[in-house]
Amino acid sequence: MQDAVDAMVAAVAARDAYAIAGLYAEDAIVLSPNREATAGRTAIRDGWVRSFAAGYSALRVGRVRTERGTDRAASVFVWEATIAPQGSAAQTLRGRSILYLKQVEGGWLISADMWQQAPA
């Protein structure tokens, strides 16, 4: 599960929406504050394409806690993201997330991703 978080950080640094989407199950959902749920790997990829276009450029993750069963796991962590739209000053967004993962042949995929902004 830590591998999924590490892969997410690396994919954000590379601004690779396809790599991020590949971390999710085909039927995965992302629950974001004040938005409709994003459902499916393609929609998740498209959301990251839009985020990168809006200046999302870095992700730092801390304090990961994971609980694992035989074929399911959950990871909870805090994070900071840098958003630097072209021509504007960079901003830092702080949040906390929970990932629900399922084991598939060859590794783990994110089945559900829920995040919220954390207090400053």
Buried (B, 14 or more C-beta within 10 A) or exposed (E): BEEBBEBBBEBBEEBBBEBBBBBBBEEBBBBBEEEEEBEBBEBBBBBBBEBBEEBBBBBEBEEBEBEEEEEEBBBEBBBBBBBBEEEEEEEEEEBBBBBBBBBEEEEBBBBBBBBEEEEE
